[in-house]
Amino acid sequence: VKTENQTFGAEFILLGLFQYGQMNKILFVAITVIFSVALMGNIILIHLIRLDTLLHTPMYFLLSQLSFIDMVYISTTVPKMAANFLSNSKTITFFGCEIQTFLFLTLGGTEALLGFMSYDRHVAICHPSHYPVLTSKTICLSMVTCAWASSSINALIHTLYVFQLPFCTSRIINHFFCEVPSLMSLVCQDTSQYEYTVLFSGLVILLLPFMAILASYAQVLIAVYQMSSGKGQTKAISTCSSHLIVASLFYGATLSTYTRPHSLHYPEEDKVVAVFYSIITPLLNPFIYSLRNKEVMGAMRRVLG
């Protein structure tokens, strides 16, 4: 099989999400609206937390970090996809694809902050007397630094490795952005050994935080059930269930993509699954964690006068 040397001048062709004829314009408008709403929702939440001193707590510090991550996360894929659709160009440079892959892996890994947020709720409800010590500013900064550092190192290793592999002369990526699993089909050598490292990374970066979230909220629900009234239980179940739905949506979709062997990947299915963790989750996070939150809504009323 012929291979082509990788140079920064080379280009990949992204087939994109829009391959449905008459539905293209409707899909484009829908995704543009989702992108705009997600961007505005996260920007507003970051500014609210910055401006209102009552929100200067560990929980909202982590939430502002998550909003920043979601804002950049959705911006790594949608603008390029929209630009390609509007210009009828489906190309992305080799270097552009490399940068997109690195950013996407880094930001996806830092969504582990969802796990730290569940830890914050767990401590606040199950160990309220120890809350100031267990969620001190130092511990919060350490958690955020750990999330960014581990996901950046993981992303750098995978990106550097994948982009030094020999790609076939076909540079057509059947996806709407550059992502490690979708690039594997272009590689002209056996990647079965490398797929084990992707699986291992997926289990560490994705499964561990998800298990921590499930364990934290399970303990929160048990504690609330034991100590609260019926009304308190209903509120706790409502809050925890909405957080769990968003976390399950993100981690379920990413685990499905990153822990399956290359032979079990189907491009059309992968694109639909990718929409959930790359577009839908950044849209839902600011609303799930703010609109149903009296403190955030109170802060909005105070800021608006």
C-alpha positions in Angstrom: 0.0 0.0 0.0 1.3 3.4 -0.9 2.0 5.8 1.9 2.5 9.5 1.8 5.0 11.5 3.9 3.5 13.7 6.5 4.3 17.3 6.0 2.8 20.5 7.4 1.7 21.3 3.9 -0.4 18.2 3.5 -4.1 18.2 4.0 -6.8 15.9 5.3 -10.4 15.9 4.0 -13.1 15.9 6.6 -16.3 14.4 5.2 -18.2 16.2 7.9 -21.5 15.7 9.7 -23.7 17.2 6.8 -24.2 14.4 4.3 -28.0 14.2 4.3 -29.0 16.2 1.2 -32.0 18.5 2.0 -31.4 18.0 5.8 -28.0 19.7 5.6 -29.3 23.3 6.0 -31.6 22.4 8.9 -28.8 20.4 10.7 -26.4 23.4 10.1 -28.9 25.9 11.6 -29.6 23.6 14.5 -25.9 23.1 15.4 -25.1 26.8 14.9 -27.9 27.7 17.4 -26.7 25.0 19.8 -23.1 26.3 19.6 -24.3 29.9 20.1 -26.4 29.0 23.1 -23.7 26.8 24.7 -21.1 29.6 24.2 -23.4 32.3 25.8 -24.5 30.0 28.6 -20.9 29.3 29.6 -19.7 32.9 29.3 -22.6 34.2 31.4 -22.0 31.6 34.1 -18.3 32.4 34.2 -19.0 36.2 34.6 -21.7 35.5 37.2 -19.3 33.5 39.4 -16.6 36.1 38.9 -18.8 39.1 39.8 -20.9 37.7 42.7 -18.9 37.2 45.9 -21.4 34.8 47.3 -20.4 32.4 44.5 -16.7 32.5 45.5 -16.8 29.0 46.9 -15.0 25.7 46.0 -18.1 24.4 44.1 -18.4 27.5 41.9 -14.7 27.7 41.3 -14.9 24.2 39.9 -18.0 25.1 37.9 -16.3 28.2 36.4 -13.4 26.0 35.3 -15.9 23.5 33.8 -17.7 26.3 31.9 -14.3 27.5 30.5 -13.5 24.0 29.4 -16.9 23.5 27.7 -16.6 26.8 26.0 -13.2 26.0 24.4 -14.2 22.3 23.9 -17.2 23.1 21.7 -15.1 25.8 19.9 -12.5 23.2 18.8 -14.9 21.4 16.5 -18.1 23.4 15.5 -16.5 26.6 14.0 -14.3 24.6 11.6 -17.2 22.3 10.7 -19.4 25.3 10.0 -16.7 27.1 8.0 -16.2 23.9 5.8 -20.0 23.7 5.2 -20.3 27.4 4.2 -17.3 27.4 2.0 -17.9 24.0 0.4 -14.3 23.1 1.4 -13.7 20.0 3.4 -10.0 20.3 4.0 -8.0 20.7 7.2 -4.2 21.1 7.2 -2.0 18.4 8.7 -0.9 20.8 11.4 -4.5 22.0 12.0 -5.7 18.4 12.4 -2.9 17.7 14.9 -3.8 20.8 17.0 -7.5 19.9 16.9 -6.7 16.4 18.1 -4.5 17.6 20.9 -7.0 20.2 22.1 -9.9 17.8 21.9 -8.1 15.1 23.9 -6.9 17.7 26.5 -10.3 19.3 27.1 -12.1 15.9 27.1 -9.8 14.7 29.8 -10.3 17.8 31.9 -14.1 17.1 32.1 -12.9 14.9 35.0 -13.7 18.1 36.9 -17.3 16.7 37.0 -15.8 14.0 39.3 -14.3 16.7 41.6 -17.6 18.5 41.7 -19.4 15.4 42.8 -16.6 15.0 45.5 -17.4 18.6 46.6 -21.2 17.7 47.0 -20.3 14.5 48.7 -18.1 16.3 51.3 -20.7 19.1 51.8 -23.5 16.7 52.6 -21.8 13.7 54.1 -19.0 15.4 56.0 -20.2 19.1 56.5 -18.0 19.7 59.6 -14.8 18.8 57.5 -15.9 20.7 54.4 -13.6 23.8 54.9 -10.6 21.5 55.3 -11.4 18.9 52.6 -12.3 21.5 50.0 -9.7 24.3 50.8 -8.4 26.6 48.2 -5.2 24.6 48.0 -7.0 21.3 47.5 -9.3 22.9 44.8 -6.3 24.3 42.9 -4.5 21.0 43.2 -7.5 19.1 41.7 -7.8 21.6 38.8 -4.0 21.5 38.2 -4.0 17.7 38.3 -6.9 17.5 35.8 -5.2 19.9 33.3 -1.7 18.4 33.7 -2.8 14.7 33.4 -5.1 15.3 30.4 -2.5 17.5 28.6 0.3 14.9 29.0 -2.0 12.1 27.9 -3.2 14.2 24.8 0.4 15.1 23.9 1.6 11.5 24.0 -1.3 10.2 21.8 -1.2 13.1 19.4 2.6 12.9 18.8 2.4 9.1 18.4 -0.5 9.1 16.0 0.8 11.8 13.7 4.2 10.1 13.2 2.5 7.0 11.9 2.5 6.3 8.1 -0.9 7.5 6.6 -2.1 6.0 3.4 -2.4 8.2 0.3 -6.1 8.5 1.0 -6.5 11.4 3.4 -10.3 11.2 3.7 -11.5 11.3 7.3 -15.1 10.1 7.6 -15.8 12.4 10.6 -16.5 16.1 11.3 -13.3 16.7 13.2 -9.9 15.1 13.8 -10.0 12.5 16.5 -7.7 9.5 17.2 -10.2 6.7 16.5 -11.3 8.2 13.1 -7.6 8.7 12.1 -6.8 5.0 12.8 -8.5 3.9 9.5 -6.0 6.0 7.5 -2.9 4.4 9.1 -1.0 1.9 6.8 0.3 -0.4 9.5 -1.0 -2.7 12.2 -2.3 -0.5 15.1 -3.6 -3.3 17.4 -0.8 -2.8 20.0 -1.4 0.9 20.1 -5.2 0.3 20.5 -4.4 -1.3 23.9 -2.8 2.0 25.0 -5.9 3.9 23.9 -8.0 1.5 25.8 -5.8 1.9 29.0 -5.9 5.7 28.7 -9.7 5.6 28.2 -10.2 3.5 31.3 -7.9 5.8 33.4 -9.0 9.2 32.1 -12.7 8.4 31.5 -13.8 5.4 33.6 -12.2 6.3 36.9 -13.8 9.8 37.1 -17.2 8.3 36.1 -16.9 5.6 38.8 -16.0 8.4 41.3 -19.1 10.4 40.2 -21.4 7.3 40.6 -19.9 6.5 44.0 -20.1 10.1 45.3 -23.7 10.6 44.3 -24.7 7.2 45.6 -23.4 8.1 49.1 -25.0 11.6 48.9 -28.4 10.0 48.1 -28.0 7.5 51.0 -27.0 10.3 53.4 -30.0 12.5 52.3 -32.4 9.5 52.5 -31.3 8.9 56.1 -31.4 12.5 57.4 -34.0 14.5 55.3 -37.7 15.0 55.1 -39.6 13.9 52.0 -39.3 17.3 50.4 -35.5 17.3 51.0 -35.2 13.8 49.5 -37.1 14.7 46.4 -35.0 17.8 45.8 -31.7 15.8 46.3 -32.9 13.0 44.0 -33.9 15.6 41.4 -30.5 17.4 41.6 -28.4 14.3 41.7 -30.3 12.6 38.8 -29.8 15.6 36.5 -26.1 15.7 37.3 -25.8 12.0 36.7 -27.7 12.1 33.4 -25.2 14.7 32.0 -22.2 12.8 33.4 -23.5 9.5 32.0 -24.2 11.1 28.6 -20.6 12.4 28.4 -18.8 9.4 29.8 -21.0 6.8 28.2 -20.5 8.3 24.8 -16.7 8.8 25.1 -16.1 5.4 26.6 -18.1 3.9 23.7 -15.7 5.6 21.3 -12.4 5.3 23.0 -12.6 1.7 24.5 -13.8 -0.1 21.4 -11.3 -1.8 19.0 -10.9 -0.2 15.6 -12.6 -3.2 13.9 -15.9 -2.3 15.8 -16.0 1.3 14.7 -18.6 2.4 12.2 -18.1 6.0 10.9 -21.8 7.0 10.8 -22.4 5.7 14.2 -19.3 7.3 15.6 -20.3 10.7 14.3 -23.7 10.5 16.0 -22.1 9.4 19.3 -19.5 12.2 19.0 -22.3 14.8 18.7 -23.3 13.9 22.2 -19.9 14.4 23.9 -18.6 17.2 21.7 -21.7 19.4 21.2 -24.6 18.3 23.5 -22.7 18.0 26.8 -21.1 21.5 26.6 -24.6 22.9 25.9 -26.3 21.1 28.9 -23.6 21.6 31.6 -24.2 25.3 32.2 -28.0 24.9 32.4 -28.0 21.7 34.5 -25.6 23.3 37.0 -27.1 26.8 37.0 -30.8 27.1 36.0 -31.8 24.6 38.6 -29.6 26.3 41.2 -31.2 29.0 43.5 -27.7 30.5 44.3 -26.9 31.0 40.7 -30.3 32.4 39.8 -30.1 34.7 42.9 -26.7 35.9 41.7 -28.2 36.7 38.3 -30.9 38.8 39.9 -28.3 40.7 42.0 -26.0 41.3 39.0 -29.0 42.5 36.9 -30.0 44.8 39.7 
